[in-house]
Amino acid sequence: MSPLKPPVAVNLQDLDAQELLEWRDLQNAQIDSMMHVWDNPEDERWNDIALDSAKPSPLHPYVEPYPHLTDPQLDLYDRMSEISEEGFCAGWIVDNEYAIWDAITLGNPSPSYRAINPRLLRRCQQLSVEIGGWMCWTLDGPQFVPMAQWLAMVTARIELTAAPKL
């Protein structure tokens, strides 16, 4: 296993999948190590800033692209999108949600998919259990689907593909 490189020398294109995961783990560990500073209830410096102010302003022009999603739902969407990016250089390939689901439940995404990083699959599974559902792509972008509805969608898809063609 190669040692991690300092931030200024890292070229993500040169990292293999395992190194990339280790790099992300290191970044997440650094963020976690600062949470006690950022979330200190005794620090009143940031108390006058509204947390729900999503309106763009000259100082804060960023607007959340999918404000209808909760943070855990957005995390699941991001991991699923990351799988699509790694395999196809596309933010969300057609039927990405079904291929990832098959990879988790059946151990095989589909013949057209490249190997999927097992750590990303485990994280998708954990987030799915946490939020009680799955993410799918619609004409309006990513949507949360409760687990019962998702399982019905998977069953309908299986029945549709198994039906004889006329």
ZITA-V592081 format. One line per field, one symbol per residue. phi: phi as a letter, one per 20 degrees, with the letter a starting at -180 (. if undefined). burial: 1 if it has 16 or more other C-alpha atoms within 10 Angstrom, else 0. Layout:
phi->???
burial->???
This chain:
phi->.effefgfdedffeeegffffffffffffffffegfffdffeeegdfeeffeeeffbgecffcgfcffefgfffffgfffffffffeclcgbfgmgffffgfffednbfrfeefgdgfffffffffffffemabdcecfeofcfcggffffffffffffffeffee
burial->0000000000000010001000100000000000000000000000000000000000000000000010001111111111110010001110011111101100011000000100011001101100101111100001111010010000000000000000
